């Protein structure tokens, strides 16, 4: 099975320097529900893989994280799409766990649980750690420019993405055109 892994903040919704802490602060990009549906229609399962250390810091309550997840899933479902599962790293960066991107643990867990062929799959993210996690797991990688990174930061990436797109919708266009 082939899949597309999506980072959450900066890809699905607007990122915030102070974390998206509840549904009131969640601003889903308008093109996301349709983009996920198009991926599903093209035969891709979609998974969200997201670092959420705000939970470990006590800034985000677990129930708020689940409410945010339900809101995203609900908007995608209303457009006819489906996110198969959400995977989170709730650890502090200082814990050096294997699931926190840039480590590939979230992607590897999903692949193991769902029989995903990582070499047929994509990781779409808005940071270098997303690209490193995707490449380390064996996926093709796409950097989207809808997050908080500046062009100068992107130029300094040591690990380059396979493709760069302005946003998730354009990344989906690339994936679908590449599959033809």
DONURO-216904 format. One record per atom (N, C-alpha, C): residue number from 0; atom name; x, y, z. Coordinates in nm, 4 decimals. Atoms other than C-alpha are relative to their C-alpha. Example, Ala and Ser with C-alpha at 12.3 -4.5 7.8 and 13.67 -1.06 7.14 Angstrom:
{0; N; {0.0890; -0.1190; 0.0000}}
{0; CA; {1.2300; -0.4500; 0.7800}}
{0; C; {0.0900; 0.1200; 0.0000}}
{1; N; {-0.0820; -0.1190; -0.0060}}
{1; CA; {1.3670; -0.1060; 0.7140}}
{1; C; {-0.0770; 0.1090; 0.0730}}
//
This chain:
{0; N; {0.0837; -0.1173; 0.0000}}
{0; CA; {0.0000; 0.0000; 0.0000}}
{0; C; {0.0889; 0.1246; 0.0000}}
{1; N; {-0.0739; -0.1266; 0.0029}}
{1; CA; {0.1190; 0.3532; -0.0751}}
{1; C; {-0.0739; 0.1031; 0.0846}}
{2; N; {0.0581; -0.0975; -0.0926}}
{2; CA; {0.0665; 0.6437; 0.1598}}
{2; C; {0.0643; 0.1360; -0.0192}}
{3; N; {-0.0565; -0.1335; -0.0120}}
{3; CA; {0.1193; 1.0129; 0.2041}}
{3; C; {-0.0077; 0.0366; 0.1479}}
{4; N; {-0.0101; -0.0447; -0.1382}}
{4; CA; {0.2380; 1.1274; 0.5443}}
{4; C; {0.0018; 0.1523; -0.0008}}
{5; N; {0.0079; -0.1453; -0.0082}}
{5; CA; {0.1475; 1.4837; 0.6342}}
{5; C; {0.0414; 0.0460; 0.1387}}
{6; N; {-0.0202; -0.0713; -0.1240}}
{6; CA; {0.2989; 1.6975; 0.9018}}
{6; C; {-0.1274; 0.0814; 0.0223}}
{7; N; {0.1237; -0.0740; -0.0268}}
{7; CA; {0.0222; 1.8931; 1.0734}}
{7; C; {0.0212; 0.1504; -0.0100}}
{8; N; {-0.0132; -0.1452; -0.0067}}
{8; CA; {0.1215; 2.2481; 1.1693}}
{8; C; {0.0905; 0.0516; -0.1114}}
{9; N; {-0.0739; -0.0546; 0.1130}}
{9; CA; {0.2315; 2.4437; 0.8628}}
{9; C; {-0.0320; -0.0696; -0.1305}}
{10; N; {0.0394; 0.0749; 0.1209}}
{10; CA; {0.0965; 2.1826; 0.6190}}
{10; C; {-0.1520; -0.0060; -0.0093}}
{11; N; {0.1461; 0.0117; -0.0046}}
{11; CA; {-0.2650; 2.1196; 0.7216}}
{11; C; {-0.0628; 0.1294; 0.0507}}
{12; N; {0.0527; -0.1213; -0.0625}}
{12; CA; {-0.3152; 2.4303; 0.9308}}
{12; C; {0.1116; 0.1009; 0.0208}}
{13; N; {-0.0982; -0.1049; -0.0284}}
{13; CA; {-0.1451; 2.7592; 1.0041}}
{13; C; {0.0777; -0.0372; 0.1255}}
{14; N; {-0.0860; 0.0254; -0.1148}}
{14; CA; {0.1494; 2.7132; 1.2370}}
{14; C; {0.0017; 0.1251; 0.0875}}
{15; N; {-0.0109; -0.1105; -0.0952}}
{15; CA; {0.1900; 2.9279; 1.5462}}
{15; C; {0.1265; -0.0213; 0.0813}}
{16; N; {-0.1215; 0.0103; -0.0807}}
{16; CA; {0.5102; 3.0017; 1.7342}}
{16; C; {-0.0317; -0.0455; 0.1425}}
{17; N; {0.0399; 0.0371; -0.1363}}
{17; CA; {0.3162; 2.9447; 2.0586}}
{17; C; {-0.0901; -0.1242; 0.0032}}
{18; N; {0.0766; 0.1256; 0.0109}}
{18; CA; {0.1533; 2.6128; 1.9478}}
{18; C; {-0.1486; 0.0256; -0.0265}}
{19; N; {0.1453; 0.0031; 0.0163}}
{19; CA; {-0.2004; 2.5458; 1.8275}}
{19; C; {-0.0501; -0.0792; 0.1202}}
{20; N; {0.0323; 0.0612; -0.1286}}
{20; CA; {-0.3475; 2.4727; 2.1698}}
{20; C; {-0.1443; -0.0483; 0.0115}}
{21; N; {0.1403; 0.0401; -0.0066}}
{21; CA; {-0.7193; 2.4282; 2.0966}}
{21; C; {-0.0653; 0.0282; -0.1352}}
{22; N; {0.0704; -0.0157; 0.1276}}
{22; CA; {-0.9773; 2.4272; 1.8185}}
{22; C; {-0.0196; 0.1474; -0.0361}}
{23; N; {0.0183; -0.1434; 0.0274}}
{23; CA; {-1.0322; 2.8034; 1.8537}}
{23; C; {0.1230; 0.0591; -0.0693}}
{24; N; {-0.1231; -0.0490; 0.0626}}
{24; CA; {-0.6676; 2.8570; 1.7496}}
{24; C; {0.0327; -0.0721; -0.1309}}
{25; N; {-0.0245; 0.0801; 0.1205}}
{25; CA; {-0.6870; 2.6031; 1.4642}}
{25; C; {-0.0541; 0.0719; -0.1233}}
{26; N; {0.0408; -0.0604; 0.1270}}
{26; CA; {-0.6930; 2.7587; 1.1168}}
{26; C; {0.0461; -0.0933; -0.1114}}
{27; N; {-0.0300; 0.0969; 0.1057}}
{27; CA; {-0.7082; 2.4807; 0.8569}}
{27; C; {0.0037; 0.0747; -0.1331}}
{28; N; {-0.0080; -0.0614; 0.1325}}
{28; CA; {-0.5923; 2.5910; 0.5128}}
{28; C; {-0.1194; -0.0477; -0.0833}}
{29; N; {0.1240; 0.0297; 0.0735}}
{29; CA; {-0.8970; 2.6029; 0.2815}}
{29; C; {0.0144; -0.1135; -0.1010}}
{30; N; {-0.0206; 0.1003; 0.1045}}
{30; CA; {-0.7440; 2.3698; 0.0206}}
{30; C; {0.0260; -0.1407; 0.0551}}
{31; N; {-0.0407; 0.1287; -0.0576}}
{31; CA; {-0.6598; 2.0868; 0.2638}}
{31; C; {-0.1044; -0.1103; -0.0164}}
{32; N; {0.0947; 0.1113; 0.0141}}
{32; CA; {-0.9863; 1.8877; 0.2678}}
{32; C; {-0.0052; -0.0576; -0.1416}}
{33; N; {0.0032; 0.0474; 0.1384}}
{33; CA; {-0.9974; 1.8692; -0.1118}}
{33; C; {0.1312; -0.0685; -0.0386}}
{34; N; {-0.1300; 0.0608; 0.0311}}
{34; CA; {-0.6238; 1.7898; -0.1326}}
{34; C; {0.0068; -0.1428; 0.0529}}
{35; N; {-0.0005; 0.1349; -0.0571}}
{35; CA; {-0.6658; 1.4913; 0.0996}}
{35; C; {-0.0929; -0.0906; -0.0800}}
{36; N; {0.0927; 0.0803; 0.0818}}
{36; CA; {-0.9686; 1.3696; -0.0993}}
{36; C; {0.0647; -0.0407; -0.1315}}
{37; N; {-0.0658; 0.0310; 0.1271}}
{37; CA; {-0.7659; 1.3916; -0.4206}}
{37; C; {0.1072; -0.1072; 0.0179}}
{38; N; {-0.0988; 0.1056; -0.0277}}
{38; CA; {-0.4880; 1.1838; -0.2638}}
{38; C; {-0.0692; -0.1348; 0.0154}}
{39; N; {0.0761; 0.1239; -0.0175}}
{39; CA; {-0.7426; 0.9229; -0.1547}}
{39; C; {-0.0492; -0.0523; -0.1348}}
{40; N; {0.0503; 0.0393; 0.1315}}
{40; CA; {-0.8963; 0.9205; -0.5047}}
{40; C; {0.1106; -0.0570; -0.0890}}
{41; N; {-0.1148; 0.0493; 0.0776}}
{41; CA; {-0.5475; 0.8585; -0.6470}}
{41; C; {0.0588; -0.1289; 0.0590}}
{42; N; {-0.0427; 0.1277; -0.0563}}
{42; CA; {-0.5094; 0.5493; -0.4271}}
{42; C; {0.0945; 0.0093; 0.1188}}
{43; N; {-0.0885; -0.0171; -0.1148}}
{43; CA; {-0.3096; 0.6936; -0.1368}}
{43; C; {-0.0796; 0.0032; 0.1304}}
{44; N; {0.0483; -0.0161; -0.1362}}
{44; CA; {-0.3893; 0.6414; 0.2289}}
{44; C; {0.0745; 0.1211; 0.0565}}
{45; N; {-0.0609; -0.1206; -0.0560}}
{45; CA; {-0.3188; 0.9595; 0.4261}}
{45; C; {0.0104; -0.0152; 0.1512}}
{46; N; {-0.0287; 0.0054; -0.1431}}
{46; CA; {-0.1611; 0.9700; 0.7714}}
{46; C; {0.0608; 0.1324; 0.0425}}
{47; N; {-0.0610; -0.1194; -0.0565}}
{47; CA; {-0.0734; 1.2666; 0.9891}}
{47; C; {0.1064; -0.0457; 0.0991}}
{48; N; {-0.1111; 0.0293; -0.0904}}
{48; CA; {0.2645; 1.2485; 1.1674}}
{48; C; {0.0506; 0.1338; 0.0528}}
{49; N; {-0.0214; -0.1341; -0.0537}}
{49; CA; {0.3205; 1.5379; 1.4038}}
{49; C; {0.0703; -0.0017; 0.1356}}
{50; N; {-0.0621; -0.0247; -0.1297}}
{50; CA; {0.5562; 1.6441; 1.6814}}
{50; C; {-0.0921; 0.0931; 0.0785}}
{51; N; {0.0877; -0.0820; -0.0835}}
{51; CA; {0.3440; 1.7814; 1.9651}}
{51; C; {0.0562; 0.0096; 0.1413}}
{52; N; {-0.0616; -0.0109; -0.1323}}
{52; CA; {0.5818; 1.8602; 2.2497}}
{52; C; {-0.0745; 0.0969; 0.0910}}
{53; N; {0.0831; -0.0859; -0.0843}}
{53; CA; {0.3320; 2.1195; 2.3703}}
{53; C; {-0.0791; -0.0808; 0.1019}}
{54; N; {0.0677; 0.0882; -0.0954}}
{54; CA; {0.1568; 1.8231; 2.5357}}
{54; C; {0.0930; -0.0257; 0.1186}}
{55; N; {-0.0968; 0.0259; -0.1076}}
{55; CA; {0.4714; 1.7335; 2.7346}}
{55; C; {0.0284; 0.1259; 0.0819}}
{56; N; {-0.0246; -0.1262; -0.0711}}
{56; CA; {0.5190; 2.0998; 2.8235}}
{56; C; {-0.1198; 0.0442; 0.0846}}
{57; N; {0.1198; -0.0384; -0.0736}}
{57; CA; {0.1672; 2.1138; 2.9640}}
{57; C; {-0.0765; 0.1151; -0.0622}}
{58; N; {0.0669; -0.1104; 0.0694}}
{58; CA; {0.0572; 2.3760; 2.7102}}
{58; C; {-0.1240; -0.0455; -0.0758}}
{59; N; {0.1119; 0.0565; 0.0756}}
{59; CA; {-0.1819; 2.1450; 2.5232}}
{59; C; {-0.0533; -0.1190; 0.0791}}
{60; N; {0.0624; 0.1140; -0.0691}}
{60; CA; {-0.4231; 1.9179; 2.7056}}
{60; C; {-0.0308; -0.1088; -0.1015}}
{61; N; {0.0260; 0.1143; 0.0882}}
{61; CA; {-0.4706; 1.5716; 2.5580}}
{61; C; {-0.1382; 0.0105; -0.0651}}
{62; N; {0.1344; -0.0112; 0.0583}}
{62; CA; {-0.8435; 1.6346; 2.5102}}
{62; C; {-0.0041; 0.1087; -0.1072}}
{63; N; {-0.0059; -0.1030; 0.1033}}
{63; CA; {-0.7645; 1.9533; 2.3150}}
{63; C; {0.0680; -0.0521; -0.1250}}
{64; N; {-0.0670; 0.0617; 0.1145}}
{64; CA; {-0.5240; 1.7589; 2.0931}}
{64; C; {-0.0986; -0.0876; -0.0772}}
{65; N; {0.0986; 0.0872; 0.0650}}
{65; CA; {-0.8030; 1.5079; 2.0233}}
{65; C; {-0.1120; 0.0819; -0.0660}}
{66; N; {0.0998; -0.0883; 0.0619}}
{66; CA; {-1.0517; 1.7909; 1.9561}}
{66; C; {0.0527; 0.0587; -0.1313}}
{67; N; {-0.0627; -0.0529; 0.1217}}
{67; CA; {-0.8090; 1.9424; 1.7037}}
{67; C; {0.0004; -0.1078; -0.1077}}
{68; N; {-0.0009; 0.1129; 0.0933}}
{68; CA; {-0.7683; 1.6009; 1.5414}}
{68; C; {-0.1400; -0.0235; -0.0575}}
{69; N; {0.1378; 0.0234; 0.0454}}
{69; CA; {-1.1478; 1.5546; 1.5236}}
{69; C; {-0.0453; 0.1097; -0.0965}}
{70; N; {0.0384; -0.1105; 0.0890}}
{70; CA; {-1.1923; 1.8978; 1.3633}}
{70; C; {0.0636; -0.0168; -0.1375}}
{71; N; {-0.0679; 0.0218; 0.1279}}
{71; CA; {-0.9324; 1.8261; 1.0957}}
{71; C; {-0.0642; -0.1164; -0.0742}}
{72; N; {0.0595; 0.1186; 0.0636}}
{72; CA; {-1.0727; 1.4785; 1.0268}}
{72; C; {-0.1409; 0.0296; -0.0504}}
{73; N; {0.1373; -0.0325; 0.0393}}
{73; CA; {-1.4273; 1.6149; 1.0154}}
{73; C; {-0.0070; 0.0855; -0.1246}}
{74; N; {-0.0002; -0.0843; 0.1200}}
{74; CA; {-1.3467; 1.8837; 0.7612}}
{74; C; {0.0423; -0.0801; -0.1235}}
{75; N; {-0.0449; 0.0837; 0.1119}}
{75; CA; {-1.1625; 1.6311; 0.5436}}
{75; C; {-0.1130; -0.0943; -0.0422}}
{76; N; {0.1104; 0.0916; 0.0313}}
{76; CA; {-1.4520; 1.3834; 0.5669}}
{76; C; {-0.1151; 0.0724; -0.0685}}
{77; N; {0.1074; -0.0777; 0.0628}}
{77; CA; {-1.7015; 1.6570; 0.4755}}
{77; C; {0.0280; 0.0246; -0.1480}}
{78; N; {-0.0385; -0.0186; 0.1402}}
{78; CA; {-1.5069; 1.6995; 0.1489}}
{78; C; {0.0132; -0.1334; -0.0732}}
{79; N; {-0.0064; 0.1312; 0.0636}}
{79; CA; {-1.5178; 1.3246; 0.0805}}
{79; C; {0.1332; -0.0704; 0.0151}}
{80; N; {-0.1310; 0.0617; -0.0204}}
{80; CA; {-1.1654; 1.2443; 0.2007}}
{80; C; {0.0089; -0.0712; 0.1327}}
{81; N; {-0.0201; 0.0741; -0.1233}}
{81; CA; {-1.0208; 1.0367; 0.4813}}
{81; C; {0.1465; 0.0046; 0.0418}}
{82; N; {-0.1320; 0.0151; -0.0602}}
{82; CA; {-0.7208; 1.0582; 0.7094}}
{82; C; {-0.0058; -0.1301; 0.0783}}
{83; N; {0.0070; 0.1336; -0.0590}}
{83; CA; {-0.6508; 0.6984; 0.8078}}
{83; C; {0.0332; -0.0016; 0.1480}}
{84; N; {-0.0376; -0.0018; -0.1415}}
{84; CA; {-0.4784; 0.7748; 1.1378}}
{84; C; {0.0934; 0.1179; 0.0262}}
{85; N; {-0.0899; -0.1054; -0.0457}}
{85; CA; {-0.2988; 1.0471; 1.3310}}
{85; C; {0.1031; -0.0635; 0.0929}}
{86; N; {-0.1085; 0.0457; -0.0864}}
{86; CA; {0.0400; 0.9712; 1.4898}}
{86; C; {0.0681; 0.1240; 0.0587}}
{87; N; {-0.0614; -0.1138; -0.0679}}
{87; CA; {0.1924; 1.2061; 1.7476}}
{87; C; {0.1206; -0.0433; 0.0807}}
{88; N; {-0.1056; 0.0089; -0.0997}}
{88; CA; {0.5185; 1.2396; 1.9314}}
{88; C; {-0.0343; 0.1056; 0.1031}}
{89; N; {0.0377; -0.0909; -0.1090}}
{89; CA; {0.4189; 1.3923; 2.2642}}
{89; C; {0.1181; 0.0266; 0.0937}}
{90; N; {-0.1184; -0.0138; -0.0856}}
{90; CA; {0.7744; 1.3914; 2.4031}}
{90; C; {0.0658; 0.1368; -0.0161}}
{91; N; {-0.0847; -0.1194; 0.0089}}
{91; CA; {1.0025; 1.6840; 2.4787}}
{91; C; {0.1143; -0.0301; -0.0961}}
{92; N; {-0.1137; 0.0175; 0.0908}}
{92; CA; {1.2759; 1.7358; 2.2210}}
{92; C; {0.1213; -0.0513; 0.0766}}
{93; N; {-0.1157; 0.0402; -0.0812}}
{93; CA; {1.5285; 1.6861; 2.5019}}
{93; C; {-0.0003; -0.1483; 0.0351}}
{94; N; {0.0083; 0.1422; -0.0331}}
{94; CA; {1.4076; 1.3273; 2.5516}}
{94; C; {0.0688; -0.0886; -0.1041}}
{95; N; {-0.0705; 0.0744; 0.1054}}
{95; CA; {1.5752; 1.2193; 2.2231}}
{95; C; {-0.0671; -0.1349; -0.0315}}
{96; N; {0.0744; 0.1224; 0.0296}}
{96; CA; {1.3022; 0.9621; 2.1523}}
{96; C; {0.0128; -0.0358; -0.1481}}
{97; N; {-0.0091; 0.0442; 0.1398}}
{97; CA; {1.2818; 0.7621; 1.8290}}
{97; C; {-0.1211; 0.0411; -0.0831}}
{98; N; {0.1196; -0.0381; 0.0762}}
{98; CA; {0.9385; 0.8986; 1.7363}}
{98; C; {-0.0027; 0.1473; -0.0366}}
{99; N; {0.0011; -0.1436; 0.0288}}
{99; CA; {1.0189; 1.2700; 1.7318}}
{99; C; {0.0775; 0.0278; -0.1279}}
{100; N; {-0.0700; -0.0378; 0.1222}}
{100; CA; {1.0973; 1.3943; 1.3837}}
{100; C; {0.1115; 0.0977; 0.0363}}
{101; N; {-0.0375; 0.0629; 0.1262}}
{101; CA; {1.3651; 1.4120; 1.2438}}
{101; C; {0.0178; -0.1517; 0.0043}}
{102; N; {-0.0048; 0.1465; -0.0028}}
{102; CA; {1.3693; 1.0506; 1.3649}}
{102; C; {-0.1214; -0.0534; -0.0758}}
{103; N; {0.1082; 0.0512; 0.0839}}
{103; CA; {1.1501; 0.8289; 1.1441}}
{103; C; {-0.1032; -0.0854; 0.0724}}
{104; N; {0.0828; 0.0933; -0.0753}}
{104; CA; {0.9679; 0.6450; 1.4246}}
{104; C; {-0.1490; 0.0039; -0.0303}}
{105; N; {0.1439; -0.0084; 0.0278}}
{105; CA; {0.6167; 0.7759; 1.3514}}
{105; C; {-0.0331; -0.0641; -0.1344}}
{106; N; {0.0234; 0.0560; 0.1328}}
{106; CA; {0.6427; 0.6815; 0.9842}}
{106; C; {0.0198; -0.1516; 0.0010}}
{107; N; {-0.0275; 0.1439; -0.0068}}
{107; CA; {0.7934; 0.3410; 1.0611}}
{107; C; {-0.1119; -0.0727; 0.0750}}
{108; N; {0.1122; 0.0604; -0.0724}}
{108; CA; {0.5163; 0.2680; 1.3131}}
{108; C; {-0.1213; -0.0149; -0.0908}}
{109; N; {0.1143; 0.0057; 0.0918}}
{109; CA; {0.2490; 0.3534; 1.0587}}
{109; C; {0.0221; -0.1052; -0.1081}}
{110; N; {-0.0304; 0.0974; 0.1058}}
{110; CA; {0.4220; 0.1460; 0.7903}}
{110; C; {-0.0156; -0.1423; 0.0514}}
{111; N; {0.0086; 0.1330; -0.0594}}
{111; CA; {0.4457; -0.1548; 1.0207}}
{111; C; {-0.1457; -0.0383; 0.0282}}
{112; N; {0.1405; 0.0263; -0.0350}}
{112; CA; {0.0841; -0.1273; 1.1405}}
{112; C; {-0.0898; -0.0214; -0.1217}}
{113; N; {0.0935; -0.0022; 0.1135}}
{113; CA; {-0.0679; -0.0780; 0.7953}}
{113; C; {0.0554; -0.0606; -0.1283}}
{114; N; {-0.0565; 0.0616; 0.1197}}
{114; CA; {0.1632; -0.2584; 0.5512}}
{114; C; {0.0303; 0.0995; -0.1105}}
{115; N; {-0.0282; -0.1070; 0.0959}}
{115; CA; {0.2776; 0.0617; 0.3824}}
{115; C; {0.1356; -0.0234; -0.0651}}
{116; N; {-0.1256; 0.0028; 0.0740}}
{116; CA; {0.5429; 0.0470; 0.1112}}
{116; C; {0.0616; 0.1384; 0.0029}}
{117; N; {-0.0567; -0.1339; -0.0171}}
{117; CA; {0.7615; 0.3383; 0.2149}}
{117; C; {0.0651; 0.0525; -0.1269}}
{118; N; {-0.0625; -0.0457; 0.1239}}
{118; CA; {0.9428; 0.3490; -0.1203}}
{118; C; {-0.1025; 0.0495; -0.1019}}
{119; N; {0.1086; -0.0483; 0.0861}}
{119; CA; {0.6050; 0.4185; -0.2866}}
{119; C; {-0.0730; 0.1186; 0.0627}}
{120; N; {0.0714; -0.0991; -0.0797}}
{120; CA; {0.5083; 0.6802; -0.0295}}
{120; C; {0.0730; 0.1337; 0.0045}}
{121; N; {-0.0521; -0.1370; -0.0091}}
{121; CA; {0.5619; 1.0513; 0.0320}}
{121; C; {-0.0132; 0.0518; 0.1423}}
{122; N; {0.0092; -0.0788; -0.1226}}
{122; CA; {0.6354; 1.2633; 0.3366}}
{122; C; {-0.0074; 0.1454; -0.0428}}
{123; N; {0.0160; -0.1421; 0.0313}}
{123; CA; {0.5063; 1.6208; 0.3057}}
{123; C; {0.0103; 0.0774; 0.1306}}
{124; N; {-0.0195; -0.0793; -0.1203}}
{124; CA; {0.6315; 1.8697; 0.5598}}
{124; C; {0.0459; 0.1397; -0.0320}}
{125; N; {-0.0392; -0.1394; 0.0168}}
{125; CA; {0.7272; 2.2287; 0.6161}}
{125; C; {0.1313; 0.0319; 0.0704}}
{126; N; {-0.1280; -0.0217; -0.0670}}
{126; CA; {1.0586; 2.1801; 0.8013}}
{126; C; {0.1026; -0.1024; -0.0470}}
{127; N; {-0.1057; 0.0945; 0.0350}}
{127; CA; {1.3930; 2.0131; 0.7459}}
{127; C; {-0.0165; -0.1307; 0.0782}}
{128; N; {0.0159; 0.1242; -0.0768}}
{128; CA; {1.3130; 1.7651; 1.0247}}
{128; C; {-0.1032; -0.0923; -0.0644}}
{129; N; {0.0968; 0.0826; 0.0727}}
{129; CA; {1.0102; 1.6456; 0.8219}}
{129; C; {0.0680; -0.0697; -0.1180}}
{130; N; {-0.0688; 0.0550; 0.1173}}
{130; CA; {1.2298; 1.5954; 0.5159}}
{130; C; {0.0979; -0.1095; 0.0430}}
{131; N; {-0.0940; 0.1011; -0.0499}}
{131; CA; {1.4959; 1.4092; 0.7160}}
{131; C; {-0.0746; -0.1260; 0.0429}}
{132; N; {0.0784; 0.1164; -0.0438}}
{132; CA; {1.2334; 1.1824; 0.8746}}
{132; C; {-0.0494; -0.0797; -0.1200}}
{133; N; {0.0490; 0.0678; 0.1197}}
{133; CA; {1.0828; 1.1041; 0.5344}}
{133; C; {0.1099; -0.0738; -0.0746}}
{134; N; {-0.1114; 0.0639; 0.0713}}
{134; CA; {1.4156; 1.0324; 0.3675}}
{134; C; {0.0560; -0.1183; 0.0787}}
{135; N; {-0.0519; 0.1085; -0.0830}}
{135; CA; {1.5384; 0.8224; 0.6609}}
{135; C; {-0.0925; -0.1216; -0.0047}}
{136; N; {0.0972; 0.1087; 0.0082}}
{136; CA; {1.2179; 0.6154; 0.6409}}
{136; C; {-0.0051; -0.0633; -0.1391}}
{137; N; {0.0005; 0.0536; 0.1357}}
{137; CA; {1.2674; 0.5656; 0.2657}}
{137; C; {-0.1070; 0.0566; -0.0908}}
{138; N; {0.1052; -0.0642; 0.0797}}
{138; CA; {0.9933; 0.7969; 0.1360}}
{138; C; {0.0579; 0.1043; -0.0944}}
{139; N; {-0.0269; -0.1198; 0.0774}}
{139; CA; {0.9980; 1.0561; -0.1364}}
{139; C; {-0.0457; 0.1169; 0.0885}}
{140; N; {0.0317; -0.1113; -0.0901}}
{140; CA; {0.9823; 1.4005; 0.0249}}
{140; C; {-0.0385; 0.1259; -0.0770}}
{141; N; {0.0437; -0.1276; 0.0562}}
{141; CA; {0.8058; 1.7264; -0.0496}}
{141; C; {-0.0022; 0.1028; 0.1120}}
{142; N; {0.0022; -0.1133; -0.0916}}
{142; CA; {0.8691; 2.0529; 0.1308}}
{142; C; {-0.1059; 0.0969; -0.0476}}
{143; N; {0.0972; -0.1036; 0.0340}}
{143; CA; {0.5759; 2.2943; 0.1380}}
{143; C; {0.0412; 0.1293; 0.0690}}
{144; N; {-0.0434; -0.1318; -0.0467}}
{144; CA; {0.6312; 2.6650; 0.1875}}
{144; C; {-0.1087; 0.0734; 0.0775}}
{145; N; {0.1132; -0.0597; -0.0704}}
{145; CA; {0.3143; 2.7245; 0.3912}}
{145; C; {0.0218; 0.0099; 0.1513}}
{146; N; {-0.0310; -0.0060; -0.1434}}
{146; CA; {0.4864; 2.7055; 0.7323}}
{146; C; {0.0705; 0.1288; 0.0374}}
{147; N; {-0.0647; -0.1181; -0.0551}}
{147; CA; {0.7042; 2.9445; 0.9281}}
{147; C; {0.1415; 0.0241; -0.0514}}
{148; N; {-0.1374; -0.0155; 0.0468}}
{148; CA; {1.0387; 2.8928; 0.7487}}
{148; C; {0.0155; 0.1175; -0.0959}}
{149; N; {-0.0325; -0.1058; 0.0953}}
{149; CA; {1.2019; 3.1785; 0.5637}}
{149; C; {0.0781; -0.0604; -0.1168}}
{150; N; {-0.0787; 0.0506; 0.1129}}
{150; CA; {1.3608; 3.1335; 0.2185}}
{150; C; {0.1480; -0.0187; 0.0365}}
{151; N; {-0.1401; 0.0118; -0.0401}}
{151; CA; {1.7032; 3.1892; 0.3798}}
{151; C; {0.0239; -0.1291; 0.0784}}
{152; N; {-0.0134; 0.1245; -0.0763}}
{152; CA; {1.6477; 2.8987; 0.6208}}
{152; C; {-0.0046; -0.1211; -0.0923}}
{153; N; {0.0143; 0.1117; 0.0939}}
{153; CA; {1.5413; 2.6700; 0.3374}}
{153; C; {0.1274; -0.0165; -0.0828}}
{154; N; {-0.1248; 0.0069; 0.0774}}
{154; CA; {1.8537; 2.7570; 0.1361}}
{154; C; {0.1112; -0.0707; 0.0770}}
{155; N; {-0.1041; 0.0615; -0.0822}}
{155; CA; {2.0647; 2.6302; 0.4282}}
{155; C; {-0.0266; -0.1464; 0.0345}}
{156; N; {0.0298; 0.1407; -0.0273}}
{156; CA; {1.8984; 2.2859; 0.4423}}
{156; C; {0.1160; -0.0878; -0.0460}}
{157; N; {-0.1003; 0.0989; 0.0400}}
{157; CA; {2.1595; 2.0111; 0.4413}}
{157; C; {-0.0677; -0.1178; -0.0685}}
{158; N; {0.0774; 0.1100; 0.0577}}
{158; CA; {1.8931; 1.7519; 0.3558}}
{158; C; {-0.1075; 0.0618; -0.0895}}
{159; N; {0.0897; -0.0648; 0.0969}}
{159; CA; {1.7136; 1.8644; 0.0408}}
{159; C; {-0.1208; -0.0880; -0.0308}}
{160; N; {0.1187; 0.0769; 0.0386}}
{160; CA; {1.3567; 1.7597; -0.0442}}
{160; C; {0.0088; -0.0422; -0.1463}}
{161; N; {0.0082; 0.0425; 0.1406}}
{161; CA; {1.2786; 1.5746; -0.3661}}
{161; C; {-0.0756; 0.1019; -0.0847}}
{162; N; {0.0796; -0.1009; 0.0704}}
{162; CA; {1.0341; 1.8512; -0.4576}}
{162; C; {-0.0408; 0.1053; 0.1021}}
{163; N; {0.0492; -0.1095; -0.0847}}
{163; CA; {0.9249; 2.1879; -0.3182}}
{163; C; {-0.1259; 0.0565; -0.0645}}
{164; N; {0.1278; -0.0529; 0.0486}}
{164; CA; {0.5682; 2.3194; -0.3494}}
{164; C; {-0.0433; 0.1151; 0.0900}}
{165; N; {0.0455; -0.1133; -0.0804}}
{165; CA; {0.3989; 2.6362; -0.2334}}
{165; C; {-0.0905; -0.0440; 0.1147}}
{166; N; {0.0920; 0.0467; -0.1043}}
{166; CA; {0.1370; 2.4395; -0.0370}}
{166; C; {-0.0406; -0.1448; -0.0277}}
{167; N; {0.0416; 0.1391; 0.0130}}
{167; CA; {-0.0297; 2.1003; 0.0083}}
{167; C; {-0.0722; -0.0267; -0.1315}}
{168; N; {0.0728; 0.0209; 0.1253}}
{168; CA; {-0.2579; 2.1432; -0.2925}}
{168; C; {0.0968; -0.0173; -0.1172}}
{169; N; {-0.0991; 0.0103; 0.1084}}
{169; CA; {0.0409; 2.1993; -0.5229}}
{169; C; {0.0840; -0.1269; 0.0153}}
{170; N; {-0.0723; 0.1250; -0.0234}}
{170; CA; {0.2236; 1.9055; -0.3615}}
{170; C; {-0.0821; -0.1191; -0.0512}}
{171; N; {0.0881; 0.1062; 0.0483}}
{171; CA; {-0.0776; 1.6847; -0.4383}}
{171; C; {-0.0024; -0.0017; -0.1526}}
{172; N; {-0.0081; -0.0062; 0.1470}}
{172; CA; {-0.0754; 1.8060; -0.8005}}
{172; C; {0.1253; -0.0736; -0.0478}}
{173; N; {-0.1265; 0.0631; 0.0370}}
{173; CA; {0.2889; 1.6953; -0.8208}}
{173; C; {-0.0081; -0.1517; 0.0157}}
{174; N; {0.0100; 0.1444; -0.0257}}
{174; CA; {0.2186; 1.3517; -0.6671}}
{174; C; {-0.0882; -0.0666; -0.1051}}
{175; N; {0.0936; 0.0601; 0.0958}}
{175; CA; {-0.0784; 1.2839; -0.8935}}
{175; C; {0.0611; -0.0005; -0.1406}}
{176; N; {-0.0644; -0.0054; 0.1323}}
{176; CA; {0.1130; 1.3969; -1.2055}}
{176; C; {0.1162; -0.0973; -0.0095}}
{177; N; {-0.1127; 0.0949; -0.0011}}
{177; CA; {0.4117; 1.1815; -1.1049}}
{177; C; {-0.0469; -0.1440; -0.0121}}
{178; N; {0.0545; 0.1357; 0.0027}}
{178; CA; {0.1871; 0.8751; -1.0740}}
{178; C; {-0.0500; -0.0397; -0.1384}}
{179; N; {0.0546; 0.0297; 0.1345}}
{179; CA; {0.0710; 0.9008; -1.4345}}
{179; C; {0.1024; -0.0620; -0.0897}}
//
